[in-house]
Amino acid sequence: MPKIALDVELDIEQIREAIEQLKPRQKIRLAQELEKGSLREHFWEVVQAIRKRAKSYPISQKQINRVCEKVRQRLYNERNRSSN
């Protein structure tokens, strides 16, 4: 079956009207697909922000190790308190 490419301009009201014609399950699927795209975009925005900040404020391995040890110690203490 041949494919046809269309370039259609719709305003937000026309899109809303088209969505209103969908069956409930189709609306749910559309919402899920839109949410996936939004989450993916948001994830990459956060990653880029973290990378940018890391370049501006680099962290040494020593600092990372110090924080990890504090967290491990806190978790160890919490486990020991709850087991007593």
Contact map, one row per residue, 1 for C-alpha under 8 A:
111000000000000000000000000000000000000000000000000000000000000000000000000000000000
111100000000000000000000000000000000000000000000000000000000000000000000000000000000
111110000000000000000000000000000000000000000000000000000000000000000000000000000000
011111000000000000000000000000000000000000000000000000000000000000000000000000000000
001111100000000000000000000000000000000000000000000000000000000000000000000000000000
000111110000000000000000000000000000000000000000000000000000000000000000000000000000
000011111000000000000000000000000000000000000000000000000000000000000000000000000000
000001111100000000000000000000000000000000000000000000000000000000000000000000000000
000000111110000000000000000000000000000000000000000000000000000000000000000000000000
000000011111111000000000000000000000000000000000000000000000000000000000000000000000
000000001111111000000000000000000000000000000000000000000000000000000000000000000000
000000000111111100000000000000000000000000000000000000000000000000000000000000000000
000000000111111110000000000000000000000000000000000000000000000000000000000000000000
000000000111111111000000000000000000000000000000000000000000000000000000000000000000
000000000111111111100000000000000000000000000000000000000000000000000000000000000000
000000000001111111110000000000000000000000000000000000000000000000000000000000000000
000000000000111111111000000000000000000000000000000000000000000000000000000000000000
000000000000011111111100000000000000000000000000000000000000000000000000000000000000
000000000000001111111100001000000000000000000000000000000000000000000000000000000000
000000000000000111111100000000000000000000000000000000000000000000000000000000000000
000000000000000011111110000000000000000000000000000000000000000000000000000000000000
000000000000000001111111011000000000000000000000000000000000000000000000000000000000
000000000000000000001111111000000000000000000000000000000000000000000000000000000000
000000000000000000000111111100000000000000000000000000000000000000000000000000000000
000000000000000000000011111110000000000000000000000000000000000000000000000000000000
000000000000000000000111111111000000000000000000000000000000000000000000000000000000
000000000000000000100111111111100000000000000000000000000000000000000000000000000000
000000000000000000000001111111110000000000000000000000000000000000000000000000000000
000000000000000000000000111111111000000000000000000000000000000000000000000000000000
000000000000000000000000011111111100000000000000000000000000000000000000000000000000
000000000000000000000000001111111110000000000000000000000000000000000000000000000000
000000000000000000000000000111111111000000000000000000000000000000000000000000000000
000000000000000000000000000011111111100000000000000000000000000000000000000000000000
000000000000000000000000000001111111110000000000000000000000000000000000000000000000
000000000000000000000000000000111111111000000000000000000000000000000000000000000000
000000000000000000000000000000011111111100000000000000000000000000000000000000000000
000000000000000000000000000000001111111110000000000000000000000000000000000000000000
000000000000000000000000000000000111111111000000000000000000000000000000000000000000
000000000000000000000000000000000011111111100000000000000000000000000000000000000000
000000000000000000000000000000000001111111110000000000000000000000000000000000000000
000000000000000000000000000000000000111111111000000000000000000000000000000000000000
000000000000000000000000000000000000011111111100000000000000000000000000000000000000
000000000000000000000000000000000000001111111110000000000000000000000000000000000000
000000000000000000000000000000000000000111111111000000000000000000000000000000000000
000000000000000000000000000000000000000011111111100000000000000000000000000000000000
000000000000000000000000000000000000000001111111110000000000000000000000000000000000
000000000000000000000000000000000000000000111111111000000000000000000000000000000000
000000000000000000000000000000000000000000011111111100000000000000000000000000000000
000000000000000000000000000000000000000000001111111110000000000000000000000000000000
000000000000000000000000000000000000000000000111111111000000000000000000000000000000
000000000000000000000000000000000000000000000011111111100000000000000000000000000000
000000000000000000000000000000000000000000000001111111110000000000000000000000000000
000000000000000000000000000000000000000000000000111111111100000000000000000000000000
000000000000000000000000000000000000000000000000011111111110000000000000000000000000
000000000000000000000000000000000000000000000000001111111100000000000000000000000000
000000000000000000000000000000000000000000000000000111111100000000000000000000000000
000000000000000000000000000000000000000000000000000011111110000000000000000000000000
000000000000000000000000000000000000000000000000000011111111000000000000000000000000
000000000000000000000000000000000000000000000000000001001111101100000000000000000000
000000000000000000000000000000000000000000000000000000000111111100000000000000000000
000000000000000000000000000000000000000000000000000000000011111110000000000000000000
000000000000000000000000000000000000000000000000000000000001111111000000000000000000
000000000000000000000000000000000000000000000000000000000011111111100000000000000000
000000000000000000000000000000000000000000000000000000000011111111110000000000000000
000000000000000000000000000000000000000000000000000000000000111111111000000000000000
000000000000000000000000000000000000000000000000000000000000011111111100000000000000
000000000000000000000000000000000000000000000000000000000000001111111110000000000000
000000000000000000000000000000000000000000000000000000000000000111111111000000000000
000000000000000000000000000000000000000000000000000000000000000011111111100000000000
000000000000000000000000000000000000000000000000000000000000000001111111110000000000
000000000000000000000000000000000000000000000000000000000000000000111111111000000000
000000000000000000000000000000000000000000000000000000000000000000011111111100000000
000000000000000000000000000000000000000000000000000000000000000000001111111110000000
000000000000000000000000000000000000000000000000000000000000000000000111111111000000
000000000000000000000000000000000000000000000000000000000000000000000011111111100000
000000000000000000000000000000000000000000000000000000000000000000000001111111110000
000000000000000000000000000000000000000000000000000000000000000000000000111111111000
000000000000000000000000000000000000000000000000000000000000000000000000011111111100
000000000000000000000000000000000000000000000000000000000000000000000000001111111110
000000000000000000000000000000000000000000000000000000000000000000000000000111111111
000000000000000000000000000000000000000000000000000000000000000000000000000011111111
000000000000000000000000000000000000000000000000000000000000000000000000000001111111
000000000000000000000000000000000000000000000000000000000000000000000000000000111111
000000000000000000000000000000000000000000000000000000000000000000000000000000011111
